[in-house]
Amino acid sequence: TTSNLQSGRKLFVRIDADGTPRNFTFPGTWRWLGTAPASIAAGKAGMLTLRSYGTTDADVLAKFEVES
């Protein structure tokens, strides 16, 4: 979940899956550049980028990239 959203803010989150695959759940109203990820494979790292253009989850634009 998100809280204290402010217009114009950007956040980078590094996600490490260590030795176990991880499943994701995100707010349903986020808009995605590409496809919202469902999971990350074991041993991989990813970067979740969030940009808020307002104060609600519907104002969040998200992108997820994972190492190859």
C-alpha positions, 0 to 999 in steps of 0.5 A: 500500500502507499501513503503520503503521496505527493505530486511530482515525487519519484521513488526507486525500490530495489527488490532482491529475491535471494534464494526464493522466488517472490510473488507481488501484489500492488494496488490495482489502480496503479498505471504501469509502463509495460506489464505489472509483474506477478513475481520475481525469480529466485536469485534475481534483483529488480528495480521498481520505479514509482512516480506520483502525479497526484495524491492517490494510488490512481495517480501512480505510474509504475515500472519494473525491470529485472536483471537478465 
